[in-house]
Amino acid sequence: MFGSRKGLGARLLGATALATLASISVAPAFAQEGAEAQEEIVVTARRREESLQSVPLSINAFTAETLENAGVQNVEDIATMTPGFTFAPLFGGGASLPVIRGQSTTIGEPNVGFFVDGVYQSSRATMDAMLGDDIARIEVVKGPQSALYGRNTFGGAVNIITSAPSNDLEGRLEASYGEFDTIGLRGSLSGPVAEDSLYFRVGGTYNSSDGYFTNSLTGGALDARETMVLSGMLEARPTNQWTFRLRAAYQNTEDGDDPLRFAVNNSFPTPLQGPPTPAGNQMYTGEVQGSSTFAVTPGHNNTELGSYSLSAEWQGDSLSFTSITGFNDLGLDLAVDGDYSAARANYQTTLTDQYDISQEFRLASSGDSRLSWLAGVYYYKLSADTLVNNAYGADALSIITTTGAAGFGAWRRLIGGGTSDLHEETESFAAFGQLGYDITDRLSVSVEGRWTTETKRADQIAVSGLLNPSGPVTSVFDAESEFDSFVPRVSIEYQATDDILFYATAAQAEKAGGFNTNIVAGSPIPSERFYDPETAWNYEIGAKTSWYDGRLVLNGALYQIDWSDQIVRAIGASGALLNVNAGATSVRGAELEMRARPMDGLEINAGVAYTDSQYDEYTFAILGLIGMNPDLTGTRLQYVSEWQANTSVQYIAPIAANLDWLTRLDVSYQSDQSIVQPAAAYVGDATIVNLRTGLDFDNVSFRIFANNLTEEDSAVTGAFLPDPGAQYDYVRGQLGIGGAPLVGRQLFGGLVTTRTPRVIGASVNLRF
């Protein structure tokens, strides 16, 4: 019915672009009487409420109704609906990587900041968590937002706004069930505690699955999932000018293993340690494939997060004041079979106890004056303790060596695993402001800036090489670094007509440097411990247009990014995974989106994005050891699709009095993505089709859904790191781990994430 998945992806890409252009040629259809205009979407991307179409930024906004109708469960779902936004759930989501406009990073702090009600969320581990039942709107803001947001908005920001309590008693309950014993429960209740002055809202979600794959080593489920999210909010309005909101949320996730497996290397046979070591294939090249069989020592991925915020807003005739206080308390408990095979080769546990606090104060002008302004200060502190134990098991006891290859003298520190006890602190203070002026009734200019001073501290005791015949190596690292920066942003906007806005922006972004403390594959040597800040200049021109009384919206943008001292992953002398400043990168691209309501009940959303992201200057020296070209100039960046497209079609057809039939089809396409620095390996292009259909009767809704309807089976993503199961003891001349054939030591291994299969199910929703 749907043809090949590759053909469908190509057709979708073309159809999305054509649908946007064709909307102009069929414009008379939008002029017919009776069709309602689209509801105005209000966003807060510039720290004040504004119409989406009046903001000189590229923003994709999703309302609560859209999130519900599309069945959105997590941030990855949002990415598939946002051109220019990709999401790679590395290591099953524990190191989730959001990428906006081609600015990818692999380890360290992300380039995309996540905020809930203005409070920065510091951990990657919570990015892919299930969204709770209290989401009012999600805004994906593309381009650097450093001037007003600060923390790690180098490439963009995802702003999650929760629902405020209501003055009328209302609530909802929803239950869903699907294949693989996929269970979803959610509900909320809101109303007054004291009418017109004090309100409450409570909500919760529960999602679980028996898993999509079997662990053949145990005969049980590999990837069972269970997540619970509870939230509550109190809102007080003691006067007409003051509003206070106190929110608390709790998330508990208890997951099993992830569908991860190392690809078998097929290229660049190279002996890393000299005779008599046989040559081992050092790289997988070509398209990586997902797997249907898994055999691992069982592990777990447990997350416990408490998130709390208090906001206070005062609104005067010409002035407003905002205070936002945030506190997050995170606990992570991770255990994983590091070789992802039946062999008892490597097992790692990680325990993290982390908290962060933040405080922001803002003053802003209000009213219709030609001059508008905003000023604020921000404080942030993070403290984290992480205990890592990376151990080799019974099948790996023969993994020893006595020397290293030329240029690789410290390689032996890797052998035998290690432990790390790490304490990290980050303390940041910033002052920021925005000044806007209407030069004429149609021409405006805005200037923003943020000054930040940030101090990072690290205190680590690490022991590596526990099985090394010359004895383990203990390293003590204690350091403190301070980073100061100022980032500006300038915007010019021209309101050509009431419905057409042109804008141009230039903005600088900077992300602080830091320390290399990752000891998963080896301990960094002293000269590898530090990396510097990275900076980028972003230039964008765009247009936002509305036609036929708002029934057709067409928006587009062109951008150029000049990226200096880019922070990327590298491999150190001992095999440690490092952050280093690579050199220079250029990104250029174009985005086009359409929102249309040609007739009552019919909504069409479409988008297409082109991204060209490549290194201008980057030498990855270690590639020379395995016979690859270390000069990566002109190579595309990891986890970036050159083409993305998405189309959503929703139709509500009246059946009878108070009875409607809703059908929604969501189709997303992304072209292939490189998953390793030299771009030799990649995940294939993917087309995801989701379908939801059902009946709405008064306050009751029934839906049948199919996620991944066409059973797209391309791999989700991948990451390259040393495979602990691909080793060779050339001293004893023994077979490889678990009796495997003799192979040489392998520097790179491709760890691949398999895609979730099709899931069909049904849900019932009750509102009151």
N, C-alpha and C positions, 0 to 999 in steps of 0.2 A: 504493500500500500504506500509506504513512504519511500521506497527505493533505497539505494545504498546510503549509508550515513555520510560518506564523503561527498557524494553528489548532493545530498540534502543540505550540507553545510555551504557548498558553493552557491546553491540556488538561494538559500536564505540570505547570504551576503548580498547577492545581486538584488534580491527581492526587497530587502530592507532599504537599500539606496533608492531603488526605483519607486518604492511606496512613498518615500518622502518627496521625491521629485514629482511623482504622478499626482500627489495631492494638490499640486498647483494646477495641473491640467484639468483635473476634475473639479476645480473650484466651484463651478455652478451648483454642484450637489450640496455644498455647505450653505448655499444661499436659500435653500428651501425653508419654508415657514415651519415652525413647531419644534425644531431641534433646540435643545437647551445648551447654553454656554457652559463651558467647563468651570468647575468651582475654583475660585482663586486659592492658590497655595501660598501660605505665609511661612517664611523661613527666618531663621535667626543667625545665619552664617556670619553676619557682620556685627554680632552682639546686640542687635536690636531687631524688632519685628519689621519685616519688609515683604512686599510682594515678590514672589520668585522671579517674575518677569521684569522687575525693576532693578535687580541687583546685578552689577557689572562683574559677575563671577559665573563660572561654569558650574552649575549645581544640578544634581539629580535628587529630587525629593520624593519620598514615598509616604503616603498617608496611611493611617491605621486601616482604612477600608481596603486600600490596595494590598497591604501586607496580608490581610485576612483572605481576600479573594484569590491571591496568588499562592497562598499556602506557604509563605516565607517562614523558615525555621531558624536560619542563621545568617551570618554575614556572607558566607559563600553564595547563598541564594541572592543576596542583594547585588553581589558582584556580577552575576550572570545577567542582571537587568540594567547594568550601568556600563555604557560604552566607555572604554578607557580605563576600566577598573578590573584587574584580575586578582585572584586570590588563590594562593598555593598553600594547602594545609600540610606543610612539611612535617615529617615524622608523625603523621596521623593527626596533626593539629596542635601538638605541643609546642611547635615552633612556627605557627601560622605566619604566612608572609603576604600581607596586602601590598599590591602594587598599583599605583595610580600614575598614568601617563609615562609608563616605561621606566620609572625610577625605582629599580629593584635593589634590595639589599638582602643578604643571606643570613648573617648572624649579627648579634648586637642589637641595638635598639632599632625599631622599625622606622620607615620613612613616612608612615601614615599614622596620625594620632587618632585615637578613639576617645570620645567624650560622651558621658551620660549626664544630661542636664548641666553641662558646662564643667563637669569634673573629669579630669584626665584619668584614663585607665592605663595603668603602667605595664600590665603583663600580657605577653602574647598568648599565654595559655587560656585567657578568657575571651579572646577575640572570636573564636568559633563556637562559643557557648550558645545554647538555645536562648533565643530572645524570650523575655517574660511576657506576661499578658497585659502589660501596662504601657505599651509603646504607642505614642500618639503620632510620631513622625520620625523618619530617618532621613538625614541630609548627607549626601556625599559631595563634598566640596573639592573640586579639582584644582591643582596648583598649590603653591606654598601658602600656608595660612599662619606663618610664623609671627607676623606683626601683631595679630590679635589673639591667636591661640597659644603660640609658644611651643610647648613640649612636642617634639617629634612630628611636626606637621610639614616636614621638608617637601613632601610630594602632594600632600592633601590632608583632609580631615574627614572623619565619619562622625557626625553629630547625631546622637540619639536623644530624642526628647520624649519624656514619659508623659502619660496622660494625667492631667490635673483632676482632683476630686470634683464631684458635681454637687450641686445644691438640691438635686432630686435623687431619690432612692432609685438605683438602677443596677443591673448586673447581667452577667452572662455565664453560661456553662457550655463547654464543648467537650465532646469525647470522640476519639477517632481510633480506628483499628485497621491495620494493613498486614500485608504479607510479612513473613519472618517475625510474627508476633510483635509487630510494631504498634505500640500503644501511645496515644497522646491524650492528655487531660489538661484542660485549662479552664480557669474561671476567674471572675472578678466581681467585686461588690463595691459600690460607691454611694455616698449620700451625705446628708448633714448630720453633724453632732449637735450643733446649735444653728438653727436656720439663719442663713445670710451672713454667718460670721465664722463658723468652724465646720470643716468638711473632712471626710475620710475616704480613702480608697485602699482596698486590699486585693491582692491577686496572686495567682500562682499557676505554674505549669509543671507537668510531669510527663517526661518522654522516656520510653524504654524500647529496647529491641533485643531479641535473642541473638542477634548478629546475622550477618549475611554469608559468613564463611565458617568452615569447620577447621578446628585445630586437629590434624590427623595424629598428632603426638598423644593427645589426650582423648580424642573422640568427642570432645565437647565443643561448644561455641568458641570461636576465636575472638570475635569482636562484639561481644555483648555490650549494650549501652544502657545507661540509666542516669538521667539528669532531673533534678528538682530545683525550681526557682520560686522563691516566695518574695513578695514585695508589699510594702505598705507606705502610705503617705498621709500626712495630716496637713491641711492648708487652713491658715487662719487669716482673716481679713478684719482686724480690729477697727480699722477706719477705712475710708474710701481711698486713702493714699497708700496704706501699708498692706503688703502681702507677704506672709511667711509660709515656707514649705519645708517640712521635715520628711525625708524619705529614707527608708531602710530596705535593703534587699539582701537576700541570702541565696547562694547557689551551692548545691552539692552535686558533684558529678562522680560516678563510680563506673568507669569504663574498663573493658578488657583490653586486649591487644588490638593492634591495627593491621590491616591487610598490606603488610610491607614485606618485600623480599628483594634480595640482591639479584641483579641481573648477572648473568655469566659473561665476564669480559671476553671480547672477541677481537681485540686489536692491540697493536703496539707491544709485541712480545719483547720484553727487556729483562735481563737479570739485574736485580738491584744490588746484589751483594757479591758478585764475582764468582769464579769457579769454586766448587762444583755446582753452584746453585743453578737449577734450570731456569730458563726464561719464563716469566709469567706474563700473561696478557695484562696490560696496565690500564686499559680503558675499554668501555663499551661504546661502540659507535653505531649510529642509526637510531631508529625509533624504538624506544623501550616499550615493552608490553606488560600489561597486568598479569597476575597469576590467578589460578583457580585453586591451587593447593598450597597449604601452609602447614608447617610443623615447627612449633616453637615451644620452648619452656614458658609456661604461662606467666604473664605479668599483669600489670594494672596501671591505670592512669586516673588517679583520684584528685579532684579539685574541690576545695572548700573556700568560698569567697563571701566575705561580709562587706557590703558597700553602703556607706551612709553619707548623706548630704543635708545641709541646711542652707536654704537661700532666703534672703530678705530683700524685698524690692519696695522702694518708695517712689511714687510718681507725683511730681508737682506739675505746675502749669508749663514751666520752661526748663525743668531740670528733673533728672531721675537718678536714683542711687541704687546700686545692686551689690550685694555681698553673697558670695558662694563659698561655703566651707565643705570640704570633702575629706573622707577617710575611707581607705580600703584596707582590708585585712585578708591576706591570701595565704593559703596553705596548699602545697603541691606534694603529692606522693606518687612517684613514678618508678615503675620497675619494668625492665624490658630486656628481652633476649637480644643481645647486641649483634649476634651473627644471623639472626632471623632464620635459623635452620634447626634441624633435628639434633645436630651436634651440640654437646655441652661445651661450647667454646668460650662464650663471653656473656656476661650478665651484668647489667648496670642498674643501680638504684639511685634515685635522686630525691632528696627531701628539701623542700624550700619553705621557709617561713618569712613572709614579707609583709610590710605595711607601708603605706604612703599617706601623707596628709597634704592638703593644699588649701590655700586661702586666696581669694581674689576680691578686690574692691574696685568698683567702677562708678564713675560719674559721667553722665551723658546729657547733652542738650536734648530738648524735645520741642515740638511745635513746628511751625512752617517757615522759620527764618531761613534766609539764604545761606547763612553760616551754621553748620552743624559741627559738633565736636564730641569726642569721647576720650576719657583719660582713665587709667587704672594702674594698679600695682598687683603683683602676683608673687606668692611664696609657695615653694614646693619642697618636700623632703621625702626621700625614700630610704628605707633600711631593709636589707635582705640578708638572710643567712641561708646558705646552700651547702648541703653535705652530699657529696657524690662518692659512690663506691663502684669502681669499674673493675670487675674480677674475671679471671679466666678459670674455666672449669676443668673437669677431668679429661675431656678430649683435647684440651689445649695445653696440657702440662709440658708437651714436647716443644712448644713454641719458644725457643730460646735462640740467642745468637751471641756472638762474642765480639763482633766488630761491625762497622758500618761501611757502606760504599763511599768512594771518594765524593767529597762534597756533601756527605750525608752522615757525618761522624757521630751525631747525637741520636741517630735513628733508634738505637737500642733502648733508649729511655721509654719507648712505647711498650716494649715487650712485657707482658705480664700484668697489664692493667695498672690501676692506681686508685688513690683516694684524694679527695680535696675537701677542705673545710674552709669555706669562703664567706667573708662578711663584706658587704658592699653598702656604701651610702652615697646618695646624691642629694645635694642641697642647692636650690636655685632661687634667685630673686630677680624679678623683672619689673620694669616700668614700661608702659605702652600707651599709645595715643593715636587718635585719628582726627583729621581735620578735613571737612568737606565744604565746598563753596559752589553755589549756583552762579556761574558767570553770567548766564542769561537764563531765560525760562526753559531752555532746552539743552544748554551746555553746562556741564558740571565737572569739577575736578576734586579728587580725594587723595590725601596723603596720609600714610600710616607709618608707624615706626615702633620698634621694640628694642630696648636695651636689656641684656640679660647677663648676669654673672652666675656661673654654675661651678660648683666644687664637687669633685668626685673622689671618693676614697675607696681603697680596696685593701683587705687584710686576708691573706691566704696562706695556708699550710698545705702543701701537696706532696704526696709520695707516689712516685711512678716506678715502673720496672720491678714489680714485686717478684717476678720469676726470673729476673736477670741474674745470670751466674755470678756476675761481679757485684751483685747486691743492689738493693733499691736505691733510688735517688730521691732525696728530700729537698724540696725547694720552699723557701719562705719569701713571700712577697708582701710588702707593705708600702703603699704609695698614696700620694694625694696630688691631684692636678686641678688647676683652676682655668676656666675658659670664659672669656668675655666676648660679647658680640653685640653688634647693632645691625638690624635688618630693616630696610625700608620697603615701602610699596607705594606706587603711584598709579592711580586710575583716572582715566578720562572717559566720560560718557556723554553721548549725544542722543537726545530723545527726538529723533527725526519727525515722528508723529506720535500720537497717543499710544500707538500699538507697535512701534518699531524703535528699538534701542540699539545703538552701536556703542561699543566700548573698546578700550585698549588699556592694557595694564603692563607694568614692569615691576617685578618683585624679586628681592634677594632672599635666599633661604640659607640657613646655616645650622648644621647639627654638630653638637659637641663631640670631641674625641673621647678617648677612654683607655681602658686597660684590657689586655688579653689574659683571661683567666680560665678559658675552656681547656680541660685536661682530658676530654673524652678519648682522643686519639694520641695524646702525648702532652707533656708539660712544656709550655713556652720557655725558651732560654731568655736570659735577661734582656738582650737586645731586641727581642720581639714583644716585649711587654706593653708598649705604648703605641697608640695611633692618634693622629691629629684630627681636628674638625674637617668637615667637608662643606663646601659652599656651592651654590648654584644661582644663576640669574635666569629668571623665567619671563618670557615675553609672550603676550597673548592678545589677539584681536578677535572680537566676536560680535554676533548680532542675535538679538532676541526679538522675535516677531510674533504677532498675534493677528489672526484674520477671522473675518466673518463672526464678529461679536464674540470672539474668544473660542469658537468651536474648532479652530485649527491653530496650533502653535508650532512654529518652526524655529529652532535655535541652532546656531552653529558656531564653531570656534576653530581658530588656527593657532598653534603655539610653537615656540622654540625654547629649548632649555640648554644652557651652557653650564656644564657640571664640572667642578674642579676638585681635585684631591678626593675623588670618590672612594668611599670605604667599601671594600669588597673582601671576600673570603680568600685566604691563601693558606698554604701548608708550610709550617715551620720546619726547622732543621730536625726536630724530634718527631715530626708527624703531627704536631699540634695544629688544630684549626684556629686560624688567626683572622683578626680584622687588620687590614692594611689599607693605606691610602694609595690607590692604584694609579692615578693619573688624571685623565680627562675623558669626559663622555659628552656626546651630543644627543639630544632627543628632539625630534620634531614630529608633529602630528596634526590630525584634523578630526573633528567630531561633529556629528550632525544628529539631531534628534527631532522627532515629531510626536505631538500629542493631538489626536483628532477625535471629534465627536460629530460625525457626519449626519447622524440621525439619533432620535431618542433611543436609548438603550444600547447603542453601539459605541464602544470606545476602542481606539486603535493607538497603541504606542509603539514607536520604532526608533532604533538608534543604530548608528554605525560609527566605528572609530578606526583610524589608521594610525599606527605608532611605529616610528623608525627610531630605535634606541640602540646605539652602538658605541663601542670604545673608540675614542680618538687617539688615546695613548695609554697603553697598558702592556707591561711585560710581566708575564707569569713565569718566572725563571725556572721553577721546578719542572715544568713541562719538558724542558730540554733533557732531563734525566731519562725520559721514556721515549725520546725520539720525536716528540711533537714540537711544533713551532711555538716558542714562548712569546712571540710578538702577536698580541691579540688585537692590534689596531684594525678597526673595521669590523670586528666581530660583534654580533648582537648580544645584548644582555640576557641573562637568565630570566625565566618566568614572565616574559613579555610576549604577547601575541601581536603580530604585525596587523592582523585584522580581527575585529570583533563586531558582532552584530546581534541585535535582539529585536524580537517582535512579540507584542502581546495583543491579542484580540479578545475582547470581552463583549458578550451580548446578553442582555436581559430581555426576555420575551414575555409579555403578559399572557397568561394562560386562562385565567378566570379572575373573578373578584378576589383580591388579596392573595393571588397565587401567581408567582413568576418563575420562569425557568432561566437559570443563569448557566452560561457556558463560557469558560475562559481557557484559551490556549496560549502558553508561553513557550517560545522557541528562542534559544540562544546558541550562538556559534562563536568559537574562538579558533584561530589558526594555531599551528603547532608552536611549541615553546621549547627553547633550549633549557636544559637542566644542569649544564656544567659549563664552566668558564670558557673553554675553547669551542663550545657549541657543537661538539661532535655527537652528542646524544640529545634526544629530544622526545617529548611526548607529542603524539599526533594531534591533528585538529579534532575538534569535538563539537557535536551538535546535540544539545539537550532539549528534549521536548517534554513538557509537563501539561497535563490536561486535567481540568476540574469542571464538573458539571453537576447540576442538581436543582432542587426546588426550594423556593422561599415562600413560606405561608405565614402571614402575620409575623409573629416573633420566633418562628421555628424555621431552621434551614437544614437541608439534607444535601450532602455532597458525596459524589464518587470521584476519586482522584487516582491519577496514574503519574508517578514520578519516573523520569527517564523512560518514557513510553516506548521509544524505539530501541531501547537496550544498547545505548552507546557504551562501547567497551574499551575505548582508548584509555590508557593510563591517566590518572589524575595529575600526578606530578612525580618528581623524583629529586634526589639529592645525592651528591657524590662525596664519599668519605671512605677511609680504609675499611675493608671488610675483615673483621676479626676471624672469620671462618676460612679465609683464603690465605693460608700461611704455609711455610715449609721449614722443617728443621734439617738444614743441610749438614749439620754436625753429625747427627745420628743417622741421616739418610732414611728416616722413617716415612711412611705414607702420610698424606695430609690428614687433617682432622677427620675423625670418624671413618678412617679407611679410604678417604677420597684419594684420587690420583695425585701424584707429585706435581706440585706447581710452585713457582717462585713467589716470593713476596710481592703482593700487589699494592701499589700506591693508591690507586683509585678504585672504588667500587660503587656501582650505581644502585642506590636503594630506591625501589619503585613502589608507588602507592596505587593499589588497584581500585577501580571505580565501583561504587555501589550499584548493584543490578536494579532492574525495574521493580518498583514497589507499587502495588495496587491496593486501594483500601477505600474506606468510607468514613464519613464523620456526620455528627448531629450537633447542631448549635441551637441553644435556647437563650433568648434575651427576655429580660423582664424589667 
